[in-house]
Amino acid sequence: MADPMHQFQIAKILDLPKVAVPGLGQIDLSITNSVAAMLLAATLVIVFYAFASAKAAVVPGRLQTVGEMLYGLVNGLTDSIIGHDGKKYLPFVFTLFVFVLFANIQGMFLVFTATSQIAVTLTLGLLVILTVVAVGVGKNGLKFFKLFAPSGVPWPLYILLVPIEILSFLIRPITLALRLFGNMLGGHVVLKIFAGFVVALGGMGVLGWAGAALALSSVVALTALEFMVAFLQAFVFAVLTCVYLNDVVHLDSH
């Protein structure tokens, strides 16, 4: 348990039989700690908003205030970045935001953090990009490919610019995934290392107590920082999702 990477190991909680899927082979449907963490995050979101809206009042209570604040934050993002059409994509962006936020925060209290797994964050990144492509093609048809050839550029530059734009677009889900994954993984590793210092130095007698106290104060400060990072990473994920959607919603201005 002293290993700082131990907290990220995938382990089966409920062993379920494999299912044969044509073209994909045998799919293991067993419940792992990662799946359980994601299910818990989704459940917490539903329960939180069920309680927050259960007694909706003109003068909101604490839960209602927090719920409305989070909704208003994402609503403001979609309006300011996407514009009038942002209302259409608010449910999608808001769902991503609260899921990532709750997954990040619950990882501060439980042993496992789902968003510290690259498979989870990459899936979320791919979900965003596939949605952007679907919206772009559905709204613009073949004009969607204008995204890779911005107007107002001398035509010889398109030979260089188009491949760069395509590569930049394909990298978007990777950068989305790595940003969230790296911040959550790195923060939890540092916390575990400093917590280990507290235990190790505390067992060295009087001379080690000063070092243990310093390490403990660092753990407290890092924990506060991690809570802030947990919120900021969910916020950045929502912001970038809005930016990518804006590119295809307002393609003519690209």
DOMARGU-10739 format. One line per 5 residues: number of its first residue (from 1); for each residue x, z, y of C-alpha. Coordinates in nm, 3 decimals, padded with zeros to 5 digits, always signed. Layout:
BEGIN
NUM) X,Z,Y  ...
***
This chain:
BEGIN
1) +00.000,+00.000,+00.000  +00.304,+00.030,+00.233  +00.338,-00.349,+00.219  +00.191,-00.480,+00.549  +00.080,-00.801,+00.374
6) -00.111,-00.617,+00.101  -00.423,-00.602,+00.323  -00.455,-00.983,+00.317  -00.455,-01.031,-00.060  -00.767,-01.191,-00.206
11) -00.928,-00.992,-00.487  -01.245,-01.049,-00.689  -01.521,-00.796,-00.641  -01.791,-00.958,-00.855  -01.694,-01.203,-01.128
16) -01.949,-01.484,-01.161  -01.947,-01.785,-01.398  -01.802,-02.115,-01.280  -02.032,-02.403,-01.193  -01.955,-02.767,-01.268
21) -01.996,-02.990,-00.961  -01.969,-03.369,-01.010  -01.654,-03.498,-00.846  -01.522,-03.151,-00.770  -01.483,-03.005,-01.118
26) -01.533,-02.634,-01.187  -01.622,-02.425,-00.880  -01.564,-02.050,-00.899  -01.858,-01.870,-00.735  -01.712,-01.521,-00.780
31) -01.751,-01.282,-00.486  -01.412,-01.191,-00.338  -01.325,-00.941,-00.067  -01.307,-01.236,+00.176  -01.657,-01.357,+00.086
36) -01.789,-01.002,+00.102  -01.636,-00.955,+00.449  -01.802,-01.274,+00.575  -02.137,-01.178,+00.423  -02.107,-00.836,+00.586
41) -02.027,-00.991,+00.925  -02.331,-01.221,+00.902  -02.550,-00.928,+00.793  -02.426,-00.710,+01.080  -02.510,-00.983,+01.331
46) -02.865,-01.011,+01.194  -02.916,-00.633,+01.179  -02.769,-00.580,+01.527  -02.999,-00.832,+01.693  -03.296,-00.715,+01.488
51) -03.251,-00.364,+01.630  -03.154,-00.491,+01.976  -03.474,-00.695,+02.009  -03.704,-00.457,+01.819  -03.799,-00.266,+02.132
56) -03.739,-00.523,+02.403  -03.809,-00.369,+02.741  -03.782,-00.457,+03.108  -03.528,-00.176,+03.138  -03.307,-00.247,+02.835
61) -03.155,+00.018,+02.614  -02.792,+00.020,+02.502  -02.827,-00.221,+02.211  -03.048,-00.457,+02.406  -02.801,-00.452,+02.696
66) -02.508,-00.542,+02.472  -02.709,-00.811,+02.292  -02.825,-00.968,+02.617  -02.475,-00.947,+02.763  -02.325,-01.139,+02.469
71) -02.603,-01.398,+02.481  -02.572,-01.435,+02.857  -02.195,-01.480,+02.827  -02.227,-01.774,+02.586  -02.525,-01.914,+02.777
76) -02.310,-01.917,+03.089  -02.032,-02.092,+02.900  -02.251,-02.375,+02.773  -02.410,-02.424,+03.116  -02.082,-02.425,+03.307
81) -01.884,-02.641,+03.063  -02.142,-02.876,+02.909  -02.395,-02.870,+03.191  -02.770,-02.924,+03.164  -02.741,-03.047,+02.803
86) -02.567,-02.725,+02.707  -02.898,-02.562,+02.610  -02.918,-02.791,+02.308  -02.589,-02.661,+02.169  -02.628,-02.295,+02.271
91) -02.755,-02.181,+01.926  -02.455,-02.340,+01.751  -02.195,-02.203,+01.993  -02.358,-01.860,+02.007  -02.373,-01.834,+01.626
96) -02.002,-01.918,+01.600  -01.916,-01.669,+01.874  -02.100,-01.369,+01.731  -01.988,-01.442,+01.374  -01.620,-01.459,+01.474
101) -01.660,-01.154,+01.700  -01.823,-00.936,+01.434  -01.577,-01.056,+01.167  -01.286,-00.967,+01.396  -01.420,-00.626,+01.494
106) -01.525,-00.517,+01.145  -01.169,-00.591,+01.033  -01.057,-00.308,+01.259  -01.261,-00.061,+01.053  -01.241,-00.207,+00.701
111) -00.947,-00.295,+00.479  -01.009,-00.671,+00.487  -01.039,-00.910,+00.782  -01.194,-01.246,+00.691  -01.060,-01.420,+01.003
116) -00.703,-01.337,+00.898  -00.741,-01.597,+00.621  -00.641,-01.954,+00.712  -00.903,-02.093,+00.470  -01.179,-01.920,+00.668
121) -01.056,-02.016,+01.015  -00.981,-02.374,+00.908  -01.334,-02.405,+00.768  -01.473,-02.289,+01.102  -01.247,-02.536,+01.283
126) -01.360,-02.823,+01.060  -01.722,-02.721,+01.114  -01.673,-02.749,+01.489  -01.502,-03.089,+01.474  -01.752,-03.235,+01.226
131) -02.033,-03.119,+01.455  -01.857,-03.280,+01.752  -01.825,-03.609,+01.559  -02.191,-03.595,+01.451  -02.307,-03.529,+01.808
136) -02.074,-03.797,+01.945  -02.186,-04.067,+01.703  -02.552,-03.967,+01.723  -02.558,-03.967,+02.102  -02.323,-04.259,+02.175
141) -02.312,-04.473,+01.861  -02.000,-04.685,+01.839  -01.921,-04.592,+02.200  -01.799,-04.265,+02.050  -01.464,-04.434,+01.992
146) -01.429,-04.465,+02.369  -01.316,-04.103,+02.342  -00.980,-04.233,+02.220  -00.946,-04.493,+02.497  -01.001,-04.330,+02.839
151) -01.104,-04.562,+03.119  -00.889,-04.639,+03.421  -00.568,-04.684,+03.223  -00.360,-05.007,+03.239  -00.426,-05.194,+02.913
156) -00.059,-05.201,+02.792  -00.064,-04.821,+02.784  -00.349,-04.821,+02.532  -00.096,-04.915,+02.263  +00.065,-04.575,+02.313
161) -00.234,-04.376,+02.440  -00.489,-04.450,+02.165  -00.272,-04.317,+01.875  -00.192,-04.006,+02.080  -00.561,-03.944,+02.153
166) -00.653,-03.989,+01.786  -00.378,-03.753,+01.675  -00.481,-03.501,+01.940  -00.840,-03.511,+01.816  -00.738,-03.468,+01.451
171) -00.518,-03.170,+01.540  -00.803,-02.985,+01.710  -00.940,-02.811,+01.397  -00.585,-02.708,+01.303  -00.516,-02.553,+01.643
176) -00.854,-02.377,+01.637  -00.775,-02.236,+01.294  -00.414,-02.135,+01.363  -00.495,-01.964,+01.695  -00.757,-01.735,+01.543
181) -00.571,-01.685,+01.214  -00.235,-01.613,+01.379  -00.367,-01.358,+01.626  -00.566,-01.162,+01.371  -00.293,-01.174,+01.106
186) -00.012,-01.083,+01.345  -00.199,-00.796,+01.506  -00.292,-00.634,+01.176  +00.064,-00.671,+01.041  +00.211,-00.500,+01.348
191) -00.045,-00.218,+01.325  +00.039,-00.160,+00.958  +00.413,-00.156,+01.028  +00.385,+00.102,+01.308  +00.146,+00.311,+01.098
196) +00.412,+00.307,+00.826  +00.666,+00.435,+01.080  +00.439,+00.732,+01.153  +00.431,+00.834,+00.786  +00.800,+00.763,+00.721
201) +00.932,+00.943,+01.030  +00.687,+01.230,+00.993  +00.837,+01.313,+00.655  +01.188,+01.345,+00.796  +01.137,+01.689,+00.944
206) +01.165,+01.804,+01.303  +01.403,+01.525,+01.407  +01.161,+01.260,+01.288  +00.855,+01.407,+01.457  +00.945,+01.267,+01.799
211) +00.979,+00.921,+01.652  +00.653,+00.967,+01.461  +00.475,+01.072,+01.782  +00.610,+00.763,+01.961  +00.501,+00.539,+01.672
216) +00.157,+00.702,+01.671  +00.113,+00.642,+02.043  +00.212,+00.279,+01.983  -00.053,+00.253,+01.709  -00.319,+00.386,+01.948
221) -00.216,+00.138,+02.220  -00.198,-00.153,+01.973  -00.540,-00.063,+01.833  -00.692,-00.084,+02.181  -00.513,-00.416,+02.232
226) -00.644,-00.546,+01.899  -01.003,-00.472,+01.998  -00.946,-00.674,+02.315  -00.784,-00.957,+02.116  -01.077,-00.953,+01.870
231) -01.316,-01.023,+02.159  -01.088,-01.270,+02.339  -01.031,-01.481,+02.028  -01.407,-01.512,+01.970  -01.448,-01.602,+02.338
236) -01.170,-01.864,+02.328  -01.319,-02.014,+02.011  -01.653,-02.051,+02.190  -01.491,-02.195,+02.503  -01.298,-02.460,+02.310
241) -01.609,-02.550,+02.111  -01.793,-02.611,+02.439  -01.502,-02.818,+02.573  -01.496,-03.039,+02.262  -01.875,-03.085,+02.274
246) -01.857,-03.171,+02.644  -01.612,-03.452,+02.566  -01.871,-03.636,+02.355  -02.185,-03.530,+02.545  -02.045,-03.670,+02.871
251) -01.844,-03.950,+02.719  -01.889,-04.183,+03.017  -01.690,-03.947,+03.236  -01.400,-03.930,+02.989
***
